[in-house]
Structure formats: C-alpha cells, structure tokens
Amino acid sequence: MVVQLRNAASLPTPGDHVVVVVPEAFLTGVGARRIAYARMAVPETVGFATVPELWTDATGGLDEARCREHVLADGGVNRYEPPRTPAERAIVALWQEILAFPGVGVLDDFIEAGGDSVSALRLIDAVREGFGVDLTLADLMDHPTVRDLAAEISTRGPA
C-alpha cells in the first residue's frame, strides 16, 4: 500500500504495511516522520519515501503504481530501524532528548532529524560525559547516523 501524506484520512491504520510518499520539495523522509508522529505512533511497518512529484492517474488520484515503481527502483524508503546495541540505545536517548524528537532510529541523519550547530555541541558534550569519548563537529558530520556514530564511539573507547 502506498499513501500520500496529505491529511488525517490518508494516514495508515496501525499494523498496515505502507510506504508514505512525500514530494521531495516538501520534506525529507525524516521530516515526514515528524509530521506523522503528530498524528499517530509510527509502527515499524511504516516506511517513508520522497518522490520528485506526486504523480496522478487518469482520474486525478495518486498514481500508486508509478510511486511504487520509483520507490522500489530508487531504494529510497526511509524505514525506522530501532537501536540494537547498548551504544545505539544510549545515542538514541541522547538524540531524543537534545532534538526533542521521539522517533529517532539508527538510520536517521542528525541534521535531517533537526540537528544544528548548537544541538551538535550539546551532543558532543553528552557523548563526552556519557561515553568518555571526545568528538569534534567533523566527527559528527563524518558519522551522521546513530549507527555510524555508535560504531565510531565503540572503536575509540574512553578518552
């Protein structure tokens, strides 16, 4: 099932396996998930994808087949993936606190999830305090996802 995120009626029912498509000019996949969180708890069965435009069929409705084809060809589904390791869980908790975003997954990008220079500095301080690892802004940009950052922190160990 492919749905267009445009109003409450278009939101999936919990338990559905869906891909929510959003025009690229509108939002990133993470941004779409932020909107969906305001309306419902997003289960792991929901993925998000951006498309260049919302294609319509002959009746003016969403051309689900074309959207599905684009998403499958592009591999552009932004799925929530929960943390699996203690380091990933700790970093997710830090991001959720610092970014005030409850839906952080291990594949999310720090900047796309709402991070900026101030929140990056707060995260660097929190990592130093929680893990005993010194990071720089460049380190955070080089390892922008929870999974990448957890792996980098694990290789460094305490400072």
PyMOL commands that set and color helices and strands:
alter all, ss='L'
color gray80, all
select helices_A, chain A and resi 8-10+29-39+64-74+86-99+117-131+137-142+146-156
alter helices_A, ss='H'
color red, helices_A
select strands_A, chain A and resi 2-4+18-23+46-51+77-79
alter strands_A, ss='S'
color yellow, strands_A
deselect
rebuild
show_as cartoon
